[in-house]
Amino acid sequence: MSQSLLVVHVHVHVKPEHVEPFREATLANARQSVKEPGIARFDVIQDSEDRTRFVLVEVYRTAQAPAAHKETAHYLTWRDTVAPMMAEPRTSKKYVNCFPDDAGW
């Protein structure tokens, strides 16, 4: 049996005056991230009631892929660009994929 995909939910709370710049920087990062061979999905979602809250849904094909992602130029640019935009430190939670099976990604 192959290893299940690693799914990471990154919760971000942005200062109200930085919502649009954060969104733009994060979408630019996501567009490059989905091109990485170790990433199956990289979704950016925004809270429908509190526009200062986002969740990044990152789906990695291997256990090594998150570390490789954090070495990319686009991630480093994103990290440094959005750091002052945060209302509080971002948090993340790791999950393993259950359904659809990994081949469906």
PEHU-V610723 format. One record per backbone hydrogen bond with DSSP energy under -0.5 kcal/mol. CO is the residue of the C=O (numbers start at 0). NH is the residue of the N-H. Records with the same first field share a line. If there is no record, write none. Layout:
CO = NH  NH
//
This chain:
4 = 6  96
5 = 7  59
6 = 94
7 = 9  57
8 = 10  92
9 = 11  55
10 = 90
11 = 13  53
12 = 86  87
14 = 17
15 = 18
17 = 21
18 = 22
19 = 23
20 = 24
21 = 25
22 = 26
23 = 27
24 = 28
25 = 29
26 = 30
27 = 31
28 = 32
29 = 33
31 = 34
32 = 35
35 = 38
37 = 39  60  61
40 = 58
42 = 56
44 = 54
48 = 50
49 = 52
51 = 13
52 = 46
53 = 11
54 = 44  56
55 = 9  57
56 = 42  58
57 = 7  59
58 = 39  40
59 = 5
63 = 67
64 = 68
65 = 69
67 = 70
68 = 71
71 = 75
72 = 76
73 = 77
74 = 78
75 = 79
76 = 80
77 = 81
78 = 82
81 = 84  85
82 = 85
84 = 14
90 = 10
92 = 8
94 = 6
100 = 103
101 = 104
//
